């Protein structure tokens, strides 16, 4: 019996369908893609505690979609409801247009990769990867072929006969990914899968994970609390706070154009200019966000260019961090502003700015983003 068209066939491994798409093709395909996951007005309660409140998400087919937020913001609870591990209190969840709200996990065309890998210690790597196929009674010759292709996909064919304890953390994570993908789910859920890795290995795995997602072409839904990770990997990001979504957008949209104060601050260091100062500078009585890398230090006696905002102040601290130096400036307007400057390789030729120096902090007016709302989730309760 042929299993090539069954859910356990993993036809994407090693096939012509697994060729990487060019970035522009990928962007166009996402823009025209149908819905992979629809979360509609979903609420989740644990007793009297509301973990997620009236949540709506639309995730596109073939998209790398990240759910980003601090611990307890509700992102993992949402992932578990999509997987079927948690029942929804109210609302519906659809996968590719089919209501799966009340379906068991094994009846949903999804699979999950966990932070702790969940590999069987007594099985070899090949047996771990083949486990789901064996449960589905895929013929052994077909299983062996698919396992070889899956291990080639994650570049670990040489460890097929080893045990999980003999592998590094990064290798175990790739094996967990191969085991999940070999079943050819239409949606892959990843619950902080890189959280246990060190920084260097985590950054390496980010590149590999994105490449694999492009090759297999299925929807990845990725949960993380790491802002840089979400910005690096994602086609779009949903920023969670207190059981609600503050903003959904591309990495550039959520970073450069935050819609709430929470998003502005959670997506990296920023300068929030208060209403009174914003009103004086821009004639706009809203809080404005200016990223430190947009702020420049200039001579306070130099003329101000048209379109540039300039505020005099004193360097309170200069913090060297390798590629960059971060400056904290106490301005004459009573607001502390942070500026970040890339360091050159010839510091001896530079006039170094030091603590106590008088400077002007300047930035282009268009680099100050008005914040429409303080926080859309400010009244929600903290999620479990």
C-alpha positions in Angstrom: 0.0 0.0 0.0 1.3 3.5 -0.9 1.2 6.1 1.9 2.6 9.0 -0.2 -0.7 10.9 0.0 -1.4 10.2 3.6 -0.8 12.6 6.5 2.3 10.5 7.4 3.9 10.7 4.1 6.1 13.8 4.6 6.1 14.4 0.8 7.8 17.7 1.3 11.1 16.2 2.5 13.5 16.0 -0.5 10.7 16.8 -3.0 10.5 19.5 -5.6 7.9 21.2 -3.3 10.7 21.8 -0.8 12.7 24.2 -2.8 13.3 27.6 -1.0 11.3 30.5 -2.4 12.8 33.8 -3.1 11.9 36.5 -0.6 9.8 38.5 -3.0 7.9 35.4 -4.1 7.3 34.4 -0.4 6.0 37.9 0.4 3.6 37.8 -2.6 2.4 34.4 -1.7 1.7 35.4 1.9 -0.2 38.4 0.8 -2.5 36.3 -1.3 -2.6 33.2 1.0 -5.7 31.9 2.5 -6.3 31.4 6.3 -4.5 28.6 8.1 -5.7 29.4 11.6 -8.6 31.5 12.7 -9.1 32.3 16.4 -12.5 34.0 16.8 -13.6 35.7 20.0 -11.8 33.1 22.1 -11.9 33.4 25.9 -10.1 31.0 28.3 -10.9 30.9 32.0 -9.3 28.8 34.7 -12.0 29.0 37.4 -12.6 32.6 38.2 -9.3 33.6 36.4 -9.5 34.9 32.9 -6.4 33.9 31.0 -7.4 35.0 27.5 -10.2 37.5 26.7 -12.1 37.8 23.4 -9.1 37.0 21.3 -9.2 37.3 17.5 -6.2 36.1 15.3 -6.0 35.3 11.6 -2.9 33.4 10.6 -2.1 32.9 6.9 -1.2 29.7 5.1 2.6 29.3 4.8 3.3 32.1 7.3 5.9 32.2 10.0 3.8 33.8 12.8 5.2 34.6 16.2 3.2 35.2 19.4 5.5 37.4 21.5 5.0 38.5 25.1 6.3 38.4 28.6 5.7 35.4 30.9 2.1 35.1 31.8 0.7 37.1 28.9 -1.4 34.3 27.5 0.6 33.3 24.4 1.2 29.7 25.5 -2.4 29.3 26.5 -3.5 30.3 23.0 -1.0 27.9 21.4 -2.3 25.0 23.6 -5.9 25.8 22.6 -4.9 25.7 18.9 -3.2 22.3 19.5 -6.3 21.1 21.4 -4.4 20.6 24.7 -6.7 23.2 26.4 -10.4 23.5 25.8 -11.7 27.0 25.0 -14.2 28.5 27.4 -16.0 30.4 24.6 -15.3 31.3 20.9 -14.1 29.1 18.0 -10.9 27.9 16.4 -10.7 27.0 12.8 -8.0 25.3 10.8 -8.1 26.0 7.1 -11.8 26.9 7.4 -12.8 23.8 9.4 -14.1 24.3 13.0 -11.9 22.2 15.2 -12.9 23.8 18.5 -14.1 20.6 20.0 -11.7 18.2 18.2 -9.1 16.1 20.0 -5.5 17.0 19.4 -4.9 13.9 17.2 -7.8 14.9 15.0 -6.2 18.2 14.1 -3.6 18.6 11.3 -1.1 20.2 13.7 2.0 19.1 15.5 3.9 20.7 18.4 7.6 21.1 19.2 8.3 21.8 22.9 11.2 23.5 24.6 12.2 20.2 26.4 12.3 18.3 23.1 10.1 15.4 24.4 12.4 12.8 22.8 12.2 9.2 24.0 15.6 8.5 25.8 15.5 4.7 25.2 15.0 5.0 21.4 17.6 5.8 18.8 17.3 9.1 16.9 15.9 7.2 13.8 13.4 5.5 16.0 12.4 8.8 17.6 11.8 10.4 14.2 9.9 7.4 12.9 7.7 7.1 16.0 4.7 8.9 14.6 4.8 7.0 11.3 5.0 3.7 13.2 1.9 4.7 15.2 0.1 5.4 11.9 1.2 2.0 10.6 3.3 3.3 7.7 5.2 0.4 6.0 8.8 0.0 7.3 10.4 0.6 3.9 8.5 3.8 3.6 9.3 4.8 7.2 13.0 4.3 6.6 12.9 6.4 3.5 11.1 9.2 5.1 13.3 9.2 8.2 16.4 9.4 5.9 14.9 12.4 4.2 13.8 14.0 7.5 17.3 13.7 8.9 18.8 15.1 5.7 16.5 18.0 6.0 18.0 18.9 9.4 21.5 17.8 8.4 21.8 15.1 11.0 21.9 11.8 9.0 25.1 10.9 10.9 23.4 10.6 14.3 20.6 8.2 13.2 21.8 5.3 15.5 22.7 7.5 18.6 20.5 8.1 21.6 19.2 11.6 22.6 21.6 11.8 25.5 24.5 11.6 23.1 23.5 14.8 21.2 23.9 18.5 22.0 21.0 20.7 22.8 20.9 22.1 19.3 21.0 18.6 17.7 18.2 17.4 20.0 16.1 20.4 19.0 16.6 19.7 15.3 15.6 16.1 15.9 12.4 17.2 17.6 11.7 19.4 14.6 12.3 16.5 12.2 10.0 14.2 14.2 7.2 16.8 14.1 7.6 17.6 10.4 7.8 14.1 9.2 4.0 13.7 9.8 3.4 16.6 7.4 1.2 18.7 9.6 -0.4 21.7 7.9 0.5 23.8 10.9 3.5 23.4 13.2 3.3 24.9 16.7 6.6 25.7 18.5 6.5 26.5 22.2 9.7 28.5 23.0 11.7 25.8 21.2 15.0 27.7 21.5 14.7 28.8 25.0 17.1 26.2 26.5 19.9 27.0 24.1 22.8 29.4 24.7 22.9 32.7 22.8 25.3 31.6 20.0 23.5 28.3 19.3 20.1 30.0 19.5 21.1 32.5 16.8 22.4 29.7 14.6 19.1 27.7 15.1 17.1 30.8 14.2 18.6 30.8 10.8 18.1 27.1 10.3 14.5 27.2 11.6 13.6 30.0 9.1 15.3 28.2 6.3 13.4 24.9 7.1 10.1 26.7 7.3 10.6 28.2 3.8 11.6 24.8 2.4 8.6 22.9 3.8 6.2 25.7 3.1 3.8 25.1 6.0 2.5 27.5 8.7 4.8 27.9 11.7 3.3 29.4 14.9 6.1 30.3 17.2 5.8 31.3 20.9 8.6 33.3 22.4 9.3 36.0 25.0 12.5 37.0 23.1 11.9 40.2 21.1 15.0 39.8 18.9 14.0 36.2 18.1 10.5 37.2 17.0 11.8 40.1 14.9 14.4 37.8 13.2 12.2 34.9 12.4 8.7 36.2 11.7 6.6 37.2 8.7 4.3 38.8 11.3 4.3 39.2 15.0 1.4 39.4 17.5 2.4 41.2 20.7 0.6 39.8 23.8 0.0 41.5 27.1 -2.4 40.5 29.9 -4.3 38.0 27.8 -4.9 40.3 24.9 -3.1 41.3 21.7 -1.7 44.8 21.7 -0.7 44.8 18.1 -0.2 42.5 15.0 2.1 43.4 12.2 5.4 42.8 10.4 8.5 43.0 12.5 9.2 46.4 11.0 5.6 47.6 11.7 5.6 46.6 15.4 9.1 47.9 16.0 9.1 51.2 14.0 5.4 52.0 14.4 4.2 50.8 17.8 0.5 51.4 18.5 0.7 51.3 22.3 3.2 52.3 24.9 3.6 48.6 25.9 4.6 47.6 22.4 7.0 50.5 22.1 8.7 49.5 25.4 8.5 45.7 25.0 10.0 45.6 21.5 13.3 47.1 22.7 14.6 50.2 24.4 12.8 53.4 23.4 12.4 57.0 24.5 8.8 57.9 25.3 8.4 61.7 25.1 5.6 62.8 27.4 2.5 64.6 26.2 3.6 68.1 27.3 6.9 67.8 25.6 5.4 66.2 22.4 2.9 69.0 22.2 5.7 71.7 22.4 7.9 69.9 19.9 5.3 68.6 17.4 2.0 70.3 18.2 0.6 66.8 18.9 -0.6 66.1 22.4 0.2 62.4 22.3 3.1 60.4 23.7 5.8 59.9 21.0 8.3 57.0 20.8 11.9 57.6 19.5 14.3 54.6 19.2 17.8 55.3 20.7 19.4 54.4 17.3 17.5 57.3 15.8 18.9 59.8 18.3 22.2 61.6 17.5 24.5 63.7 19.7 25.5 67.0 18.3 27.3 70.2 19.2 24.8 72.4 21.2 26.2 75.5 19.5 25.6 74.0 16.0 22.7 75.3 13.9 19.6 73.1 13.8 18.7 71.6 10.4 15.2 71.9 9.1 13.0 69.0 10.1 15.3 68.1 13.0 14.3 68.2 16.7 17.1 69.3 19.0 17.1 69.4 22.8 20.1 70.5 24.9 21.3 68.3 27.8 24.2 66.8 29.7 25.7 63.3 29.4 24.7 61.4 32.6 26.3 58.1 31.6 28.1 56.4 28.7 27.9 52.6 28.5 30.3 50.8 26.2 28.8 47.5 24.8 31.2 46.4 22.1 29.6 47.3 18.8 27.7 50.2 20.3 27.9 52.8 23.1 24.7 53.8 24.9 24.4 57.4 26.2 22.0 58.6 28.8 21.3 62.3 28.5 19.5 64.4 31.1 17.9 67.1 28.9 17.1 70.6 30.0 13.5 69.8 29.5 13.6 67.4 32.4 13.4 64.2 30.3 16.1 61.6 30.2 16.8 60.5 26.6 18.9 57.4 25.5 21.0 57.6 22.4 22.8 54.6 20.9 25.8 55.0 18.6 27.7 52.4 16.6 31.4 52.4 17.5 34.0 52.8 14.8 37.3 50.8 14.7 39.4 53.9 15.1 38.4 55.4 18.4 41.7 57.4 18.7 40.6 59.6 15.8 37.2 60.4 17.4 36.3 63.1 19.9 34.8 60.9 22.6 31.7 62.2 24.4 32.1 61.7 28.1 30.0 61.9 31.2 29.3 65.6 32.1 29.7 66.9 28.5 27.1 69.3 27.2 25.4 68.1 24.0 22.3 68.4 22.0 20.2 65.3 21.3 18.7 65.5 17.9 16.5 63.3 15.7 14.4 63.7 12.6 10.7 64.6 13.3 9.5 61.7 11.2 11.4 59.3 13.5 9.1 60.2 16.4 6.2 57.9 16.3 2.9 59.0 18.0 1.4 56.4 20.3 -2.4 56.2 19.8 -3.1 54.4 23.0 -1.3 53.8 26.3 -2.2 50.1 26.3 -5.1 48.2 24.8 -4.8 45.5 27.3 -4.3 47.6 30.4 -7.6 46.5 32.0 -7.1 42.8 31.3 -6.0 40.4 34.0 -2.7 38.7 33.8 -2.8 35.3 31.9 -1.6 32.0 33.3 
